[in-house]
């Protein structure tokens, strides 16, 4: 039988053995990430796939339900949906949140791994109390977030979200505009999808539900993303 020889770090003056060991987790994580992307190509998404197009989830804001300052770290491991809107929105916001509420109900137990963050673009009128009451009408899986002008602008700029607030003036009412898209991040915080149909009269409820369920399954024990998270 042939004898195998294994080099120890002490017999490796060049240090290559040690470097290789240090790189092992990175190489494994990279391989799992590649496998995840390859797997995604085999199954189409209903929502718009933005993997690799936008930066990972990052923010600092105040959660109105408990007054706590929160960041992306508070939601690590969850599928996070971010939506920019305001409580006085006459149609687009309530339609979107109502559809999200329906999707969360269809998800059943999987909804426990999904969290929507409703970021107000009108903090001057959306007090913490008003915002908390508003989001509670749709689902207990929706958190209301308020930020300073700088925090809001930074988050919107990071994900290329357009919004504007025009105070009332002579001949012009108070006006707020905002993007209707919902941004979806996986359990690692990576930007994965944009849902564009939930403010319309023909939302893709079954397809969107399937997309979120698929992301949830990736983060569960045995899923590719779960293995990836264990190494980073």
C-alpha positions, 0 to 999 in steps of 0.5 A, a space after each residue: 500500500 502506498 504511503 501518503 505524506 502530509 506536510 505540517 505547517 512546521 515543514 512548510 517554510 513558505 507558509 503556503 499550507 497556513 495560507 491555504 487553511 485560512 482561505 478554506 472558508 472563503 473558498 467554500 463560501 465562494 463555491 456555495 455562492 456560485 452554486 446558489 447563483 447557478 441553481 437560481 438560473 434553472 428556475 425563473 423568478 416571478 419578480 425581477 432578479 437583481 442579484 449582484 446589481 445593488 449593494 447589500 442591506 445597510 441602514 440605521 433608523 428608528 423602529 416606531 413600534 418600540 422606539 429602538 434604533 435598528 440596523 440591518 443586523 437586527 434582521 439578519 437571517 430574515 427575508 427583508 422587504 423594504 418599501 418607501 411610502 407614507 401613511 397619507 398615501 391615498 392608494 398605492 401604499 395601502 394597496 401594496 401593504 394589503 397585498 403584502 398582508 395577503 402574501 404573508 397569510 398565504 405563506 403560513 408558517 414561512 411568514 415567520 421568516 419574512 419581515 417587511 420594513 415600511 420606511 416613511 418618506 414623510 416623517 414630518 407628518 408620520 409621527 411614530 404613533 401614527 406610523 405604528 398604527 398604520 402598519 399594524 392594520 396590515 400585518 404584525 410582520 411589518 415594521 414602521 421605520 422613521 429616520 432623520 433626513 440624512 438617514 432617509 436620503 442615504 438609504 434611498 440613494 443606496 437603492 436608487 429610490 426616488 421620492 419627494 415632499 413638497 410642502 403646501 403653498 399658495 395654489 399647491 397642496 402638500 404633495 408626496 411622490 415615491 417609488 412603488 417598488 418593493 426591494 427584497 433581501 435574502 437572509 445574508 442581506 444580499 439584494 435579490 429581487 424587486 417586486 413591481 406589481 403589488 401596487 397594481 390592480 393585477 398583482 402577481 400574488 401566487 408568483 410573488 409568494 412562491 419567490 419569497 417561499 423559495 428565499 425562505 427555504 434557502 435560509 433554512 437548515 439544509 439550504 445553500 444560503 444557510 450553509 453559506 451563512 455558517 461560514 461567514 
